[in-house]
Amino acid sequence: MQRWQKRKTHFPLLALVFFVFIAFSILYSESNIRGIHQDQPPRDSNGDQPRSTVQDGLFNNSRPAQVLKVSNKPPVGIDKFTTCSSTVRYSGRRAVSAVHRAESGDVRAGSAVEGCDLFSGKWVFDNASYPLYNESRCPYMSDQLACQKHGRPDIEYQFWRWQPHNCNMKRWNAMEMWEKLRGKRLMFVGDSLNRGQWISMLCLLQSAIPADKQSITPNSELTIFRAENYNATVEFLWAPLLVESNSDDAVDHRMSERILRPDSILRHSSQWEHADILVFNSFLWWRQGPVKLLWSDEENGVCEEIGGLGGMELAMESWADWVASNIDPLKKKVFFVTMSPTHQLKEEWEPGSEGNCYDEKQPIHDERYWGSASDLSTMRMVEKVMSRLGSKVSVLNITQLSDYRKDGHPTIYRKFWESFSSEKLANPASYSDCTHWCLPGVPDVWNELLFQFL
């Protein structure tokens, strides 16, 4: 009797435990499903030049080509400590978003002036209207771009005005620009060249704001300038490859090998998705040799190697998928700035000469000039990606107008964070920066062009 009574008292207890276990499992599964959906971005939500020692390599191992859908759930993070366990040849995999792509259409890459191409013209010397600000009076100037501070002896590079053919650009007006930005977030996203354009914008705008109504909040990856009286911000987000990479540290990003997730953009898009006006760029970091792809579903750390242009195309496609599924052009404005040219080979504008942009004091006046750094295959790829975004993106085609400005680079007149040998110092061209731009200078015109569109 006692044995039977024990069984009788334990059976309901076991059933109760089993029932609680099943209920908890169901609730846990539903919680996970909700979490996955919450990780997805809302669809209707309104440097230094890097160095790379990655060399081209031949690999006998390869994987079968496959298509990988872009996951909106963040994968295991990639950072400056990420390494590849091994490297194989690129398999042909593409990151294809599950969202519908925008219909193809004409990319807005023209002028706000009827019948006028703002990007075709010439540089005109104008020391009456330019520069638009004083280098020493801009509290946000970068030592990388402050050429007068670091001893540049000439100032003529500050006096050139861009003059389109057959029309005029609207004169820059800081107060009018602030009215356009009232209650909005303007964000520049990209590399050190885009950061230079952001600093140019701050210098163009800050004098119109009382000192006690402006502030800047540096946060390494995202830096925010606030104008309280306009309830507006002008921000810069460090994202040199657009997609997630091991170079996403805004300070420490010089890696011996560049590793990226071509199918993962959420780390950056979660920062930029709430901006009202977005200005993107991407080019310089893809010219440093091959890159390595670490796909989000790769669990063993095996990377695929691909050339810089191929890697840029994969990243641009992921970026374009985000734009196609998240941007309503009636609520947000998106701009893409084309490549900023370098001037490393003097023989291109002065045949038979040696050297680079060092000691250049005049623009190139031959309107047919096109330097080798303005890579046509890259521009064609960008045009192809943009063609399917239609009115969602406006292209600021600054490439050729900037290509004329061999005189606009810092060369040796900037702060360098590394030391040079006496032999190198004796040859200034050997360490001249022919990539970035002095301020005031060429990036001011990029912002003048942006002003025309807004």
C-alpha positions as CSV (number, residue, x, y, z in Angstrom):
1,M,0.0,0.0,0.0
2,Q,2.7,2.4,0.9
3,R,4.6,1.8,-2.4
4,W,1.4,2.4,-4.4
5,Q,0.7,5.6,-2.5
6,K,4.2,6.9,-3.3
7,R,3.7,6.4,-7.0
8,K,0.4,8.2,-6.8
9,T,1.9,11.2,-5.1
10,H,4.9,11.5,-7.5
11,F,3.0,11.2,-10.8
12,P,1.3,14.6,-10.6
13,L,4.6,16.2,-9.6
14,L,6.4,14.7,-12.6
15,A,3.6,15.8,-14.9
16,L,3.8,19.3,-13.5
17,V,7.6,19.5,-14.1
18,F,7.2,18.2,-17.6
19,F,4.4,20.8,-18.4
20,V,6.5,23.7,-17.0
21,F,9.5,22.5,-19.1
22,I,7.4,22.5,-22.3
23,A,5.9,25.9,-21.6
24,F,9.3,27.4,-20.9
25,S,10.7,26.0,-24.2
26,I,7.8,27.5,-26.2
27,L,8.2,30.9,-24.5
28,Y,12.0,30.8,-25.0
29,S,11.6,30.1,-28.7
30,E,9.1,32.9,-29.2
31,S,11.5,35.3,-27.4
32,N,14.3,34.3,-29.8
33,I,12.1,34.9,-32.8
34,R,11.1,38.3,-31.5
35,G,14.8,39.1,-30.9
36,I,15.7,38.3,-34.4
37,H,13.1,40.6,-35.8
38,Q,14.0,43.4,-33.4
39,D,17.6,43.2,-34.7
40,Q,16.5,44.1,-38.2
41,P,16.7,47.9,-39.1
42,P,13.4,49.6,-39.6
43,R,12.6,49.9,-43.3
44,D,10.7,53.2,-43.1
45,S,13.2,55.0,-40.8
46,N,13.8,58.4,-41.9
47,G,42.9,59.4,-41.7
48,D,45.5,58.8,-42.7
49,Q,46.1,57.0,-45.9
50,P,46.1,53.3,-45.0
51,R,49.0,51.0,-45.6
52,S,48.8,47.4,-46.6
53,T,51.4,44.7,-46.9
54,V,48.9,42.2,-48.4
55,Q,50.4,40.8,-51.6
56,D,48.7,39.0,-54.5
57,G,48.9,35.3,-53.9
58,L,47.9,32.1,-55.7
59,F,45.9,29.5,-53.7
60,N,45.0,26.1,-54.9
61,N,42.1,25.7,-52.5
62,S,38.7,27.1,-53.4
63,R,35.1,26.6,-52.5
64,P,32.1,26.1,-54.7
65,A,30.4,29.4,-55.7
66,Q,27.3,30.1,-53.7
67,V,24.9,33.0,-53.0
68,L,24.7,34.2,-49.4
69,K,21.7,36.2,-48.2
70,V,22.5,39.2,-46.2
71,S,21.6,38.7,-42.6
72,N,20.3,41.6,-40.6
73,K,21.2,39.9,-37.4
74,P,24.7,41.0,-36.3
75,P,27.3,38.2,-36.7
76,V,30.1,37.7,-34.3
77,G,31.9,41.0,-34.3
78,I,35.0,41.6,-36.4
79,D,37.6,44.0,-35.1
80,K,41.3,45.0,-35.3
81,F,42.3,41.7,-33.6
82,T,40.5,39.5,-36.2
83,T,42.7,37.2,-38.2
84,C,42.2,34.6,-40.9
85,S,43.0,31.0,-40.0
86,S,43.7,30.4,-43.7
87,T,43.1,32.0,-47.0
88,V,41.6,30.6,-50.2
89,R,40.8,32.1,-53.6
90,Y,37.5,34.0,-53.9
91,S,34.8,31.6,-54.8
92,G,32.4,34.0,-56.6
93,R,30.0,34.2,-53.7
94,R,27.7,37.3,-53.7
95,A,25.8,38.9,-50.9
96,V,22.2,39.1,-52.0
97,S,19.8,41.0,-49.8
98,A,16.4,39.4,-49.1
99,V,14.7,42.7,-49.7
100,H,13.5,43.8,-53.1
101,R,15.9,45.9,-55.1
102,A,14.9,49.3,-56.4
103,E,14.0,49.5,-60.0
104,S,16.7,50.9,-62.3
105,G,16.5,54.5,-63.2
106,D,18.6,57.5,-64.0
107,V,20.9,58.5,-61.3
108,R,20.7,62.1,-60.2
109,A,24.1,63.3,-61.1
110,G,23.5,66.6,-62.7
111,S,22.8,70.1,-61.7
112,A,20.2,71.9,-59.7
113,V,20.4,74.4,-62.6
114,E,18.3,73.5,-65.6
115,G,20.5,72.5,-68.5
116,C,23.7,73.0,-66.6
117,D,26.3,70.4,-65.7
118,L,27.9,71.7,-62.5
119,F,30.7,69.2,-62.7
120,S,32.1,70.3,-66.1
121,G,34.0,73.6,-66.0
122,K,37.3,75.2,-65.1
123,W,39.1,76.7,-62.1
124,V,39.2,80.5,-62.1
125,F,41.6,82.6,-59.9
126,D,39.4,84.6,-57.5
127,N,41.2,86.3,-54.6
128,A,38.3,88.6,-54.0
129,S,35.7,85.9,-53.0
130,Y,38.0,83.2,-51.7
131,P,38.9,81.6,-49.4
132,L,35.5,81.2,-47.7
133,Y,37.1,81.1,-44.2
134,N,40.4,81.5,-42.5
135,E,42.4,78.4,-41.6
136,S,43.6,79.8,-38.3
137,R,40.1,80.9,-37.2
138,C,38.5,77.5,-37.6
139,P,38.6,75.7,-34.2
140,Y,37.9,72.3,-35.9
141,M,40.8,72.4,-38.3
142,S,42.8,69.2,-38.6
143,D,46.6,69.2,-38.4
144,Q,46.6,66.8,-41.4
145,L,45.0,69.6,-43.5
146,A,46.3,72.8,-42.0
147,C,49.0,73.6,-44.5
148,Q,49.7,77.2,-43.5
149,K,50.1,76.2,-39.9
150,H,52.7,73.7,-41.0
151,G,54.8,76.0,-43.1
152,R,53.4,76.0,-46.6
153,P,54.9,79.2,-48.1
154,D,52.4,80.0,-50.8
155,I,48.6,80.7,-50.4
156,E,47.4,80.8,-54.0
157,Y,45.9,77.4,-53.7
158,Q,43.2,79.0,-51.5
159,F,42.0,81.4,-54.2
160,W,40.6,79.2,-56.9
161,R,36.9,79.2,-57.6
162,W,35.1,76.4,-59.6
163,Q,33.3,77.8,-62.6
164,P,30.9,75.5,-64.5
165,H,30.5,76.0,-68.2
166,N,27.5,78.0,-69.3
167,C,26.1,78.7,-65.8
168,N,27.1,79.9,-62.3
169,M,26.9,78.2,-59.0
170,K,24.9,79.8,-56.2
171,R,27.2,81.7,-53.9
172,W,27.9,79.9,-50.6
173,N,25.7,81.2,-47.7
174,A,26.2,79.8,-44.3
175,M,23.0,81.1,-42.9
176,E,21.0,79.7,-45.8
177,M,22.8,76.3,-45.3
178,W,21.8,76.3,-41.6
179,E,18.2,76.9,-42.5
180,K,18.4,73.9,-44.8
181,L,19.7,71.9,-41.9
182,R,17.3,73.2,-39.2
183,G,16.1,70.3,-37.1
184,K,18.1,67.8,-39.2
185,R,21.1,65.5,-39.0
186,L,23.7,65.8,-41.7
187,M,26.2,62.9,-41.6
188,F,29.3,62.2,-43.7
189,V,30.2,58.5,-43.8
190,G,33.5,57.2,-45.1
191,D,37.3,57.5,-44.9
192,S,39.8,60.3,-44.2
193,L,38.9,62.1,-47.4
194,N,35.3,62.2,-46.4
195,R,36.4,63.4,-43.0
196,G,38.2,66.2,-44.7
197,Q,35.0,67.2,-46.4
198,W,33.3,67.1,-43.0
199,I,35.9,69.4,-41.5
200,S,35.5,71.7,-44.4
201,M,31.8,71.9,-43.7
202,L,32.4,72.7,-40.1
203,C,34.8,75.5,-41.0
204,L,32.3,76.8,-43.5
205,L,29.4,76.8,-41.0
206,Q,30.8,77.4,-37.5
207,S,31.3,81.2,-37.8
208,A,27.5,81.6,-38.2
209,I,26.9,80.0,-34.8
210,P,27.5,81.8,-31.4
211,A,30.3,80.1,-29.5
212,D,28.0,79.2,-26.6
213,K,25.5,77.5,-29.0
214,Q,28.0,75.1,-30.7
215,S,29.7,72.0,-29.3
216,I,31.5,69.0,-30.6
217,T,31.3,65.5,-29.1
218,P,34.1,63.2,-30.3
219,N,33.3,59.6,-29.9
220,S,36.1,58.0,-32.0
221,E,34.0,56.3,-34.7
222,L,31.2,58.9,-34.6
223,T,31.9,62.6,-34.0
224,I,29.0,65.0,-33.7
225,F,29.0,68.8,-34.1
226,R,25.8,70.4,-32.6
227,A,24.3,73.8,-33.3
228,E,21.8,74.3,-30.6
229,N,20.0,77.3,-32.1
230,Y,19.2,75.3,-35.2
231,N,18.6,72.0,-33.4
232,A,20.9,70.5,-36.0
233,T,24.0,68.3,-36.1
234,V,26.8,67.8,-38.7
235,E,28.4,64.4,-38.0
236,F,31.2,62.2,-39.3
237,L,31.1,58.4,-39.1
238,W,34.3,56.5,-39.7
239,A,33.5,53.6,-42.1
240,P,36.2,53.5,-44.8
241,L,35.0,50.3,-46.4
242,L,31.2,50.9,-45.9
243,V,30.8,47.3,-44.6
244,E,32.2,45.9,-41.4
245,S,35.9,45.5,-41.3
246,N,39.0,45.1,-39.1
247,S,39.8,48.8,-40.0
248,D,36.7,50.2,-38.2
249,D,38.7,51.6,-35.3
250,A,38.9,55.4,-36.1
251,V,42.4,55.7,-34.6
252,D,44.1,52.3,-34.9
253,H,43.3,51.0,-38.4
254,R,46.6,50.3,-40.1
255,M,46.4,46.6,-40.5
256,S,48.9,44.2,-42.2
257,E,45.9,42.6,-43.9
258,R,42.5,44.1,-44.5
259,I,39.6,41.8,-43.5
260,L,36.0,42.7,-44.2
261,R,32.5,41.2,-44.0
262,P,31.0,42.0,-47.4
263,D,27.6,40.8,-46.2
264,S,27.5,42.8,-43.0
265,I,26.6,46.5,-42.9
266,L,24.5,46.7,-39.7
267,R,27.3,48.0,-37.5
268,H,27.5,51.2,-39.5
269,S,23.9,51.4,-40.8
270,S,22.6,51.4,-37.2
271,Q,24.5,54.6,-36.8
272,W,23.6,56.3,-40.0
273,E,20.0,55.2,-40.5
274,H,18.5,58.0,-38.5
275,A,20.3,60.8,-40.3
276,D,18.3,63.1,-42.6
277,I,21.1,63.8,-45.1
278,L,23.8,61.3,-45.8
279,V,27.0,61.9,-47.7
280,F,29.0,58.7,-48.5
281,N,32.3,58.0,-50.1
282,S,34.5,54.9,-50.7
283,F,37.5,54.5,-52.9
284,L,41.0,55.1,-51.4
285,W,41.1,52.1,-49.2
286,W,40.4,49.7,-52.0
287,R,43.6,50.8,-53.9
288,Q,46.0,49.2,-51.4
289,G,46.0,45.7,-52.9
290,P,43.9,42.6,-52.3
291,V,41.4,42.3,-49.4
292,K,40.2,39.3,-47.5
293,L,36.6,38.4,-47.1
294,L,35.3,36.8,-43.9
295,W,31.7,35.9,-44.6
296,S,29.2,36.0,-41.7
297,D,28.4,32.3,-41.8
298,E,32.1,31.3,-41.8
299,E,32.8,29.5,-38.4
300,N,36.4,28.4,-38.9
301,G,38.0,31.7,-39.8
302,V,38.7,30.8,-43.4
303,C,39.0,34.0,-45.6
304,E,38.7,34.4,-49.3
305,E,41.1,36.8,-51.1
306,I,39.9,39.2,-53.8
307,G,41.3,42.2,-55.6
308,G,40.5,45.7,-54.3
309,L,38.1,46.5,-57.1
310,G,36.2,43.3,-56.7
311,G,36.0,43.8,-52.9
312,M,34.7,47.3,-53.4
313,E,32.0,46.1,-55.7
314,L,30.8,43.6,-53.1
315,A,30.7,46.3,-50.4
316,M,29.0,48.7,-52.7
317,E,26.3,46.1,-53.6
318,S,25.6,45.5,-49.8
319,W,25.4,49.3,-49.3
320,A,23.1,49.7,-52.3
321,D,20.8,47.0,-51.0
322,W,20.5,48.9,-47.8
323,V,19.7,52.1,-49.6
324,A,17.2,50.4,-51.9
325,S,15.3,49.0,-48.9
326,N,15.5,51.9,-46.4
327,I,15.6,55.2,-48.3
328,D,12.5,57.2,-49.1
329,P,13.8,60.1,-51.2
330,L,10.9,62.2,-50.0
331,K,12.2,61.9,-46.4
332,K,15.9,61.5,-46.8
333,K,18.6,62.8,-49.1
334,V,21.6,60.5,-49.9
335,F,24.7,61.6,-51.8
336,F,27.6,59.5,-53.0
337,V,30.9,61.4,-53.7
338,T,33.0,59.9,-56.5
339,M,36.7,59.2,-56.1
340,S,39.1,61.9,-55.0
341,P,42.1,61.7,-57.3
342,T,45.7,61.6,-56.2
343,H,48.7,63.2,-58.0
344,Q,51.6,60.8,-57.5
345,L,53.1,61.0,-61.0
346,K,54.2,64.4,-62.3
347,E,55.0,63.0,-65.7
348,E,51.2,62.7,-66.3
349,W,50.8,66.5,-66.5
350,E,54.4,67.3,-67.4
351,P,55.8,64.6,-69.6
352,G,59.4,63.8,-69.1
353,S,59.4,65.1,-65.5
354,E,60.0,63.1,-62.3
355,G,58.3,63.6,-58.9
356,N,54.7,64.2,-57.8
357,C,52.6,67.0,-56.5
358,Y,55.3,68.5,-54.3
359,D,56.0,72.2,-55.0
360,E,53.0,72.4,-57.5
361,K,51.4,75.9,-57.3
362,Q,49.0,76.0,-60.3
363,P,46.0,73.9,-61.3
364,I,46.0,71.9,-64.6
365,H,44.2,74.0,-67.2
366,D,43.9,71.4,-69.9
367,E,40.3,70.3,-69.6
368,R,41.1,67.0,-71.4
369,Y,43.4,66.0,-68.6
370,W,42.6,62.7,-66.9
371,G,45.1,61.2,-64.5
372,S,45.7,57.5,-64.0
373,A,44.6,57.7,-60.4
374,S,41.1,58.5,-61.6
375,D,40.4,54.9,-62.4
376,L,37.8,54.4,-65.1
377,S,37.0,50.8,-64.3
378,T,36.1,51.8,-60.7
379,M,33.9,54.7,-62.0
380,R,32.1,52.3,-64.3
381,M,31.5,49.9,-61.5
382,V,30.1,52.7,-59.3
383,E,27.9,53.9,-62.1
384,K,26.5,50.3,-62.6
385,V,25.7,50.0,-58.9
386,M,24.1,53.5,-58.8
387,S,22.0,52.9,-61.9
388,R,19.6,50.7,-60.0
389,L,19.0,53.1,-57.2
390,G,17.4,55.8,-59.3
391,S,16.3,58.9,-57.4
392,K,17.3,57.4,-54.1
393,V,20.9,58.7,-54.5
394,S,22.5,61.8,-56.0
395,V,26.0,61.5,-57.2
396,L,28.5,64.3,-56.6
397,N,31.0,63.8,-59.4
398,I,34.0,65.6,-58.0
399,T,36.6,63.4,-59.8
400,Q,37.7,65.4,-62.8
401,L,37.3,68.9,-61.3
402,S,39.6,67.7,-58.4
403,D,42.0,66.0,-60.9
404,Y,42.9,69.5,-62.2
405,R,44.1,70.5,-58.7
406,K,47.6,69.1,-58.4
407,D,48.4,72.2,-56.4
408,G,45.9,71.5,-53.6
409,H,47.6,68.8,-51.6
410,P,49.4,69.2,-48.3
411,T,52.6,67.5,-49.6
412,I,55.1,68.0,-46.7
413,Y,53.1,70.8,-45.0
414,R,51.1,68.8,-42.5
415,K,51.6,66.9,-39.3
416,F,53.0,63.4,-39.7
417,W,52.7,60.8,-37.0
418,E,55.8,58.9,-38.0
419,S,59.5,60.0,-38.1
420,F,61.5,60.2,-41.3
421,S,65.1,59.5,-41.9
422,S,67.5,62.3,-42.9
423,E,67.7,60.7,-46.4
424,K,64.0,60.9,-46.7
425,L,63.8,64.5,-45.4
426,A,66.4,65.5,-48.0
427,N,63.9,64.4,-50.7
428,P,60.5,66.0,-49.9
429,A,58.7,64.3,-52.8
430,S,59.5,61.0,-51.2
431,Y,57.1,61.6,-48.3
432,S,54.7,64.2,-49.8
433,D,51.0,63.7,-49.2
434,C,49.4,63.9,-52.6
435,T,46.2,62.3,-51.4
436,H,44.5,64.6,-48.9
437,W,43.7,68.3,-49.5
438,C,44.8,71.5,-47.8
439,L,42.0,73.6,-46.2
440,P,40.7,76.0,-47.2
441,G,40.8,74.3,-50.6
442,V,39.3,71.8,-52.9
443,P,36.9,70.1,-50.4
444,D,35.2,73.5,-49.9
445,V,34.0,73.3,-53.5
446,W,32.7,69.8,-52.9
447,N,30.5,71.3,-50.2
448,E,29.5,74.2,-52.4
449,L,28.2,71.6,-54.9
450,L,26.4,69.8,-52.1
451,F,24.8,73.2,-51.2
452,Q,23.4,73.5,-54.7
453,F,21.5,70.2,-54.3
454,L,20.0,71.1,-50.9
